[in-house]
Amino acid sequence: MVELICGSHNHDLAETLVGHPYARRLSVEENAMVKDMTKTSVKPKNILLIMKERNKKNVMTIKQVYNEMIVHRRSQ
């Protein structure tokens, strides 16, 4: 059982969405780019660097690159 003592937050709102799953979602174009780079055997770390260079606000992680690569391989 949990008893709520104070209903207000004990921290300020985050200024960026880094680490939040919504911010890490890839657009359709970004998914296509990851798939194309996977087909041409680009290393995951290079895929991440290219994606971050194209979009400075991109907060995707290396784990997300690996997950997209696995999804692509399974669909083949």
MOPAC internal coordinates of N, CA, C and O (Angstrom, degrees):
PM7 1SCF
backbone

  N    0.0000 0     0.00 0     0.00 0    0    0    0
  C    1.4449 1     0.00 0     0.00 0    1    0    0
  C    1.5352 1   108.59 1     0.00 0    2    1    0
  O    1.2310 1   121.00 1   -43.61 1    3    2    1
  N    1.3226 1   115.69 1   136.39 1    3    2    1
  C    1.4582 1   121.37 1   179.82 1    5    3    2
  C    1.5159 1   108.45 1  -115.87 1    6    5    3
  O    1.2310 1   121.13 1   -46.92 1    7    6    5
  N    1.3212 1   115.45 1   133.08 1    7    6    5
  C    1.4553 1   120.24 1   178.09 1    9    7    6
  C    1.5253 1   108.24 1  -112.37 1   10    9    7
  O    1.2310 1   120.53 1   -56.07 1   11   10    9
  N    1.3257 1   116.60 1   123.93 1   11   10    9
  C    1.4537 1   122.60 1  -179.25 1   13   11   10
  C    1.5204 1   108.75 1   -83.71 1   14   13   11
  O    1.2310 1   121.25 1   -60.47 1   15   14   13
  N    1.3347 1   115.22 1   119.53 1   15   14   13
  C    1.4642 1   119.86 1  -178.59 1   17   15   14
  C    1.5259 1   110.56 1   -93.37 1   18   17   15
  O    1.2310 1   120.85 1   132.75 1   19   18   17
  N    1.3409 1   115.98 1   -47.25 1   19   18   17
  C    1.4616 1   120.88 1  -178.88 1   21   19   18
  C    1.5192 1   107.85 1  -132.85 1   22   21   19
  O    1.2310 1   119.71 1   -52.71 1   23   22   21
  N    1.3017 1   118.15 1   127.29 1   23   22   21
  C    1.4570 1   121.76 1  -176.02 1   25   23   22
  C    1.5064 1   115.18 1   -86.93 1   26   25   23
  O    1.2310 1   118.87 1  -170.64 1   27   26   25
  N    1.3173 1   119.76 1     9.36 1   27   26   25
  C    1.4675 1   121.50 1  -179.21 1   29   27   26
  C    1.5278 1   109.98 1  -103.01 1   30   29   27
  O    1.2310 1   121.31 1   -22.89 1   31   30   29
  N    1.3396 1   115.11 1   157.11 1   31   30   29
  C    1.4642 1   120.31 1   178.79 1   33   31   30
  C    1.5137 1   109.94 1   -74.37 1   34   33   31
  O    1.2310 1   120.97 1   -29.47 1   35   34   33
  N    1.3246 1   115.75 1   150.53 1   35   34   33
  C    1.4577 1   120.10 1   178.04 1   37   35   34
  C    1.5322 1   111.80 1  -101.97 1   38   37   35
  O    1.2310 1   120.30 1  -161.57 1   39   38   37
  N    1.3504 1   117.03 1    18.43 1   39   38   37
  C    1.4556 1   121.44 1   178.23 1   41   39   38
  C    1.5281 1   109.57 1  -148.57 1   42   41   39
  O    1.2310 1   121.17 1   -19.21 1   43   42   41
  N    1.3330 1   115.37 1   160.79 1   43   42   41
  C    1.4599 1   120.92 1   177.44 1   45   43   42
  C    1.5229 1   109.29 1   -78.46 1   46   45   43
  O    1.2310 1   121.05 1   -16.65 1   47   46   45
  N    1.3258 1   115.59 1   163.35 1   47   46   45
  C    1.4586 1   120.63 1   175.64 1   49   47   46
  C    1.5221 1   110.12 1   -67.79 1   50   49   47
  O    1.2310 1   120.66 1   -34.17 1   51   50   49
  N    1.3133 1   116.34 1   145.83 1   51   50   49
  C    1.4590 1   121.13 1   178.80 1   53   51   50
  C    1.5263 1   109.46 1   -71.30 1   54   53   51
  O    1.2310 1   120.87 1   -38.41 1   55   54   53
  N    1.3359 1   115.94 1   141.59 1   55   54   53
  C    1.4557 1   120.26 1   179.34 1   57   55   54
  C    1.5251 1   111.56 1   -80.02 1   58   57   55
  O    1.2310 1   120.10 1   150.94 1   59   58   57
  N    1.3200 1   117.41 1   -29.06 1   59   58   57
  C    1.4641 1   121.73 1   177.67 1   61   59   58
  C    1.5245 1   108.99 1  -124.08 1   62   61   59
  O    1.2310 1   121.09 1   -16.34 1   63   62   61
  N    1.3025 1   115.51 1   163.66 1   63   62   61
  C    1.4596 1   120.71 1  -179.97 1   65   63   62
  C    1.5305 1   111.93 1  -100.63 1   66   65   63
  O    1.2310 1   120.15 1  -155.67 1   67   66   65
  N    1.3293 1   117.33 1    24.33 1   67   66   65
  C    1.4555 1   120.87 1   179.84 1   69   67   66
  C    1.5209 1   108.96 1   -60.46 1   70   69   67
  O    1.2310 1   120.90 1   -50.71 1   71   70   69
  N    1.3100 1   115.88 1   129.29 1   71   70   69
  C    1.4531 1   120.87 1   179.85 1   73   71   70
  C    1.5154 1   114.01 1    91.69 1   74   73   71
  O    1.2310 1   120.21 1   168.81 1   75   74   73
  N    1.3101 1   117.21 1   -11.19 1   75   74   73
  C    1.4630 1   120.45 1   179.87 1   77   75   74
  C    1.5253 1   108.90 1   -86.45 1   78   77   75
  O    1.2310 1   119.67 1   -46.23 1   79   78   77
  N    1.3287 1   118.23 1   133.77 1   79   78   77
  C    1.4705 1   120.60 1  -177.07 1   81   79   78
  C    1.5259 1   113.85 1   -58.36 1   82   81   79
  O    1.2310 1   119.69 1   146.86 1   83   82   81
  N    1.3132 1   118.19 1   -33.14 1   83   82   81
  C    1.4618 1   120.69 1  -179.80 1   85   83   82
  C    1.5284 1   110.92 1   -64.00 1   86   85   83
  O    1.2310 1   120.35 1   140.11 1   87   86   85
  N    1.3145 1   116.94 1   -39.89 1   87   86   85
  C    1.4629 1   120.88 1  -178.25 1   89   87   86
  C    1.5204 1   111.69 1   -71.81 1   90   89   87
  O    1.2310 1   120.01 1   153.93 1   91   90   89
  N    1.3349 1   117.59 1   -26.07 1   91   90   89
  C    1.4600 1   121.19 1  -178.40 1   93   91   90
  C    1.5156 1   113.37 1   -85.42 1   94   93   91
  O    1.2310 1   119.87 1   174.37 1   95   94   93
  N    1.3328 1   117.85 1    -5.63 1   95   94   93
  C    1.4579 1   119.39 1   179.66 1   97   95   94
  C    1.5158 1   110.28 1   -61.67 1   98   97   95
  O    1.2310 1   120.98 1   -39.04 1   99   98   97
  N    1.3062 1   115.72 1   140.96 1   99   98   97
  C    1.4573 1   120.40 1   179.46 1  101   99   98
  C    1.5188 1   110.18 1   -93.99 1  102  101   99
  O    1.2310 1   121.34 1   -34.39 1  103  102  101
  N    1.3068 1   115.04 1   145.61 1  103  102  101
  C    1.4624 1   119.97 1   175.45 1  105  103  102
  C    1.5309 1   108.59 1   -77.38 1  106  105  103
  O    1.2310 1   120.92 1    -7.80 1  107  106  105
  N    1.3026 1   115.85 1   172.20 1  107  106  105
  C    1.4675 1   120.99 1   179.37 1  109  107  106
  C    1.5295 1   109.62 1   -62.13 1  110  109  107
  O    1.2310 1   120.04 1   138.72 1  111  110  109
  N    1.3242 1   117.54 1   -41.28 1  111  110  109
  C    1.4592 1   121.35 1   179.67 1  113  111  110
  C    1.5214 1   111.46 1   -64.70 1  114  113  111
  O    1.2310 1   120.69 1   138.62 1  115  114  113
  N    1.3275 1   116.29 1   -41.38 1  115  114  113
  C    1.4605 1   119.97 1   179.85 1  117  115  114
  C    1.5300 1   110.85 1   -66.62 1  118  117  115
  O    1.2310 1   120.02 1   141.01 1  119  118  117
  N    1.3321 1   117.56 1   -38.99 1  119  118  117
  C    1.4643 1   120.75 1   175.90 1  121  119  118
  C    1.5244 1   110.51 1   -60.33 1  122  121  119
  O    1.2310 1   120.64 1   136.52 1  123  122  121
  N    1.3165 1   116.38 1   -43.48 1  123  122  121
  C    1.4683 1   120.72 1   179.38 1  125  123  122
  C    1.5236 1   111.04 1   -63.83 1  126  125  123
  O    1.2310 1   120.44 1   141.04 1  127  126  125
  N    1.3229 1   116.77 1   -38.96 1  127  126  125
  C    1.4654 1   120.32 1   179.10 1  129  127  126
  C    1.5225 1   111.20 1   -64.88 1  130  129  127
  O    1.2310 1   120.35 1   137.52 1  131  130  129
  N    1.3326 1   116.93 1   -42.48 1  131  130  129
  C    1.4639 1   120.44 1   178.78 1  133  131  130
  C    1.5218 1   110.04 1   -63.40 1  134  133  131
  O    1.2310 1   120.24 1   138.48 1  135  134  133
  N    1.3261 1   117.15 1   -41.52 1  135  134  133
  C    1.4629 1   120.58 1   178.76 1  137  135  134
  C    1.5283 1   111.29 1   -63.51 1  138  137  135
  O    1.2310 1   120.32 1   136.21 1  139  138  137
  N    1.3350 1   116.99 1   -43.79 1  139  138  137
  C    1.4615 1   120.60 1   179.55 1  141  139  138
  C    1.5250 1   111.38 1   -64.16 1  142  141  139
  O    1.2310 1   120.37 1   137.96 1  143  142  141
  N    1.3180 1   116.90 1   -42.04 1  143  142  141
  C    1.4599 1   119.82 1   179.49 1  145  143  142
  C    1.5240 1   111.18 1   -69.14 1  146  145  143
  O    1.2310 1   120.13 1   147.83 1  147  146  145
  N    1.3244 1   117.36 1   -32.17 1  147  146  145
  C    1.4594 1   120.98 1   176.17 1  149  147  146
  C    1.5297 1   110.21 1   -65.95 1  150  149  147
  O    1.2310 1   120.67 1   139.57 1  151  150  149
  N    1.3280 1   116.33 1   -40.43 1  151  150  149
  C    1.4654 1   120.49 1   178.71 1  153  151  150
  C    1.5257 1   111.71 1   -62.18 1  154  153  151
  O    1.2310 1   120.46 1   145.50 1  155  154  153
  N    1.3354 1   116.73 1   -34.50 1  155  154  153
  C    1.4667 1   120.89 1  -178.20 1  157  155  154
  C    1.5237 1   112.36 1   -92.17 1  158  157  155
  O    1.2310 1   120.28 1  -166.58 1  159  158  157
  N    1.3415 1   117.06 1    13.42 1  159  158  157
  C    1.4738 1   123.77 1   174.49 1  161  159  158
  C    1.5240 1   114.26 1    62.47 1  162  161  159
  O    1.2310 1   120.43 1  -142.23 1  163  162  161
  N    1.3109 1   116.79 1    37.77 1  163  162  161
  C    1.4623 1   121.19 1   173.80 1  165  163  162
  C    1.5242 1   107.62 1   -77.02 1  166  165  163
  O    1.2310 1   120.03 1   -42.15 1  167  166  165
  N    1.3233 1   117.54 1   137.85 1  167  166  165
  C    1.4582 1   121.71 1  -179.24 1  169  167  166
  C    1.5314 1   109.97 1   -67.29 1  170  169  167
  O    1.2310 1   120.31 1   -33.37 1  171  170  169
  N    1.3302 1   117.02 1   146.63 1  171  170  169
  C    1.4721 1   120.65 1  -178.52 1  173  171  170
  C    1.5319 1   113.86 1   -56.21 1  174  173  171
  O    1.2310 1   120.14 1   140.26 1  175  174  173
  N    1.3321 1   117.33 1   -39.74 1  175  174  173
  C    1.4731 1   118.48 1   179.82 1  177  175  174
  C    1.5199 1   111.20 1   -65.00 1  178  177  175
  O    1.2310 1   120.25 1   146.50 1  179  178  177
  N    1.3381 1   117.13 1   -33.50 1  179  178  177
  C    1.4616 1   120.46 1   177.85 1  181  179  178
  C    1.5293 1   111.14 1   -73.48 1  182  181  179
  O    1.2310 1   120.71 1   144.79 1  183  182  181
  N    1.3273 1   116.24 1   -35.21 1  183  182  181
  C    1.4702 1   119.64 1   175.22 1  185  183  182
  C    1.5176 1   109.52 1   -59.77 1  186  185  183
  O    1.2310 1   120.67 1   134.11 1  187  186  185
  N    1.3262 1   116.32 1   -45.89 1  187  186  185
  C    1.4623 1   120.84 1   179.78 1  189  187  186
  C    1.5240 1   111.24 1   -61.50 1  190  189  187
  O    1.2310 1   120.18 1   135.29 1  191  190  189
  N    1.3142 1   117.26 1   -44.71 1  191  190  189
  C    1.4718 1   120.81 1   179.31 1  193  191  190
  C    1.5224 1   111.70 1   -61.98 1  194  193  191
  O    1.2310 1   120.46 1   136.52 1  195  194  193
  N    1.3204 1   116.72 1   -43.48 1  195  194  193
  C    1.4696 1   120.71 1  -179.96 1  197  195  194
  C    1.5230 1   110.30 1   -63.40 1  198  197  195
  O    1.2310 1   120.67 1   136.12 1  199  198  197
  N    1.3383 1   116.32 1   -43.88 1  199  198  197
  C    1.4649 1   120.36 1  -179.37 1  201  199  198
  C    1.5301 1   110.88 1   -62.82 1  202  201  199
  O    1.2310 1   120.61 1   140.12 1  203  202  201
  N    1.3306 1   116.45 1   -39.88 1  203  202  201
  C    1.4670 1   119.71 1  -179.88 1  205  203  202
  C    1.5216 1   112.20 1   -72.93 1  206  205  203
  O    1.2310 1   119.93 1   149.69 1  207  206  205
  N    1.3217 1   117.74 1   -30.31 1  207  206  205
  C    1.4617 1   120.75 1   176.69 1  209  207  206
  C    1.5241 1   111.46 1   -69.44 1  210  209  207
  O    1.2310 1   120.57 1   142.40 1  211  210  209
  N    1.3270 1   116.51 1   -37.60 1  211  210  209
  C    1.4672 1   120.31 1  -179.48 1  213  211  210
  C    1.5176 1   112.48 1   -71.87 1  214  213  211
  O    1.2310 1   120.70 1   146.33 1  215  214  213
  N    1.3318 1   116.27 1   -33.67 1  215  214  213
  C    1.4616 1   120.46 1  -179.15 1  217  215  214
  C    1.5239 1   107.98 1  -133.58 1  218  217  215
  O    1.2310 1   120.34 1   -74.23 1  219  218  217
  N    1.3165 1   116.95 1   105.77 1  219  218  217
  C    1.4636 1   122.10 1  -176.22 1  221  219  218
  C    1.5302 1   112.40 1   -64.54 1  222  221  219
  O    1.2310 1   120.04 1   156.73 1  223  222  221
  N    1.3322 1   117.52 1   -23.27 1  223  222  221
  C    1.4633 1   120.74 1  -179.27 1  225  223  222
  C    1.5277 1   112.49 1   -89.85 1  226  225  223
  O    1.2310 1   120.31 1  -177.52 1  227  226  225
  N    1.3183 1   117.01 1     2.48 1  227  226  225
  C    1.4558 1   122.07 1  -178.81 1  229  227  226
  C    1.5317 1   109.19 1   -69.27 1  230  229  227
  O    1.2310 1   120.31 1   -51.47 1  231  230  229
  N    1.3304 1   117.01 1   128.53 1  231  230  229
  C    1.4661 1   121.61 1  -179.26 1  233  231  230
  C    1.5262 1   111.54 1  -118.34 1  234  233  231
  O    1.2310 1   120.26 1  -154.98 1  235  234  233
  N    1.3292 1   117.11 1    25.02 1  235  234  233
  C    1.4555 1   119.26 1   179.91 1  237  235  234
  C    1.5183 1   110.30 1   -68.31 1  238  237  235
  O    1.2310 1   120.93 1   -24.21 1  239  238  237
  N    1.3208 1   115.82 1   155.79 1  239  238  237
  C    1.4536 1   121.97 1  -177.67 1  241  239  238
  C    1.5222 1   109.78 1  -112.38 1  242  241  239
  O    1.2310 1   120.82 1   -11.77 1  243  242  241
  N    1.3302 1   116.04 1   168.23 1  243  242  241
  C    1.4529 1   120.75 1   179.20 1  245  243  242
  C    1.5253 1   110.70 1   -64.31 1  246  245  243
  O    1.2310 1   120.10 1   146.33 1  247  246  245
  N    1.3150 1   117.41 1   -33.67 1  247  246  245
  C    1.4626 1   121.43 1   177.90 1  249  247  246
  C    1.5195 1   110.68 1   -61.12 1  250  249  247
  O    1.2310 1   120.74 1   141.67 1  251  250  249
  N    1.3080 1   116.19 1   -38.33 1  251  250  249
  C    1.4598 1   120.47 1   178.93 1  253  251  250
  C    1.5279 1   110.77 1   -67.14 1  254  253  251
  O    1.2310 1   120.24 1   143.97 1  255  254  253
  N    1.3203 1   117.14 1   -36.03 1  255  254  253
  C    1.4640 1   120.60 1   176.92 1  257  255  254
  C    1.5270 1   108.99 1   -63.45 1  258  257  255
  O    1.2310 1   120.36 1   133.08 1  259  258  257
  N    1.3286 1   116.92 1   -46.92 1  259  258  257
  C    1.4647 1   120.60 1   178.61 1  261  259  258
  C    1.5298 1   111.02 1   -59.72 1  262  261  259
  O    1.2310 1   120.21 1   137.22 1  263  262  261
  N    1.3258 1   117.21 1   -42.78 1  263  262  261
  C    1.4629 1   120.51 1   179.73 1  265  263  262
  C    1.5248 1   111.82 1   -61.97 1  266  265  263
  O    1.2310 1   120.26 1   137.47 1  267  266  265
  N    1.3237 1   117.11 1   -42.53 1  267  266  265
  C    1.4630 1   120.54 1   178.67 1  269  267  266
  C    1.5242 1   111.14 1   -65.81 1  270  269  267
  O    1.2310 1   120.44 1   143.59 1  271  270  269
  N    1.3191 1   116.77 1   -36.41 1  271  270  269
  C    1.4575 1   120.21 1   178.23 1  273  271  270
  C    1.5275 1   110.67 1   -65.85 1  274  273  271
  O    1.2310 1   120.36 1   139.66 1  275  274  273
  N    1.3123 1   116.91 1   -40.34 1  275  274  273
  C    1.4639 1   121.58 1   178.72 1  277  275  274
  C    1.5339 1   110.30 1   -64.96 1  278  277  275
  O    1.2310 1   120.42 1   136.80 1  279  278  277
  N    1.3222 1   116.81 1   -43.20 1  279  278  277
  C    1.4720 1   120.77 1   178.36 1  281  279  278
  C    1.5256 1   109.73 1   -60.17 1  282  281  279
  O    1.2310 1   120.60 1   137.09 1  283  282  281
  N    1.3220 1   116.46 1   -42.91 1  283  282  281
  C    1.4598 1   120.21 1   179.88 1  285  283  282
  C    1.5261 1   111.57 1   -63.83 1  286  285  283
  O    1.2310 1   120.31 1   135.13 1  287  286  285
  N    1.3324 1   117.01 1   -44.87 1  287  286  285
  C    1.4680 1   120.46 1  -179.48 1  289  287  286
  C    1.5148 1   111.74 1   -64.49 1  290  289  287
  O    1.2310 1   120.17 1   141.89 1  291  290  289
  N    1.3179 1   117.28 1   -38.11 1  291  290  289
  C    1.4604 1   120.45 1   179.80 1  293  291  290
  C    1.5265 1   111.63 1   -68.11 1  294  293  291
  O    1.2310 1   120.25 1   148.88 1  295  294  293
  N    1.3215 1   117.13 1   -31.12 1  295  294  293
  C    1.4654 1   119.97 1  -178.62 1  297  295  294
  C    1.5291 1   111.85 1   -75.56 1  298  297  295
  O    1.2310 1   120.09 1   163.90 1  299  298  297
  N    1.3265 1   117.42 1   -16.10 1  299  298  297
  C    1.4767 1   120.22 1  -179.29 1  301  299  298
  C    1.4982 1   112.22 1   -80.60 1  302  301  299
  O    1.2310 1   120.10 1   180.00 1  303  302  301

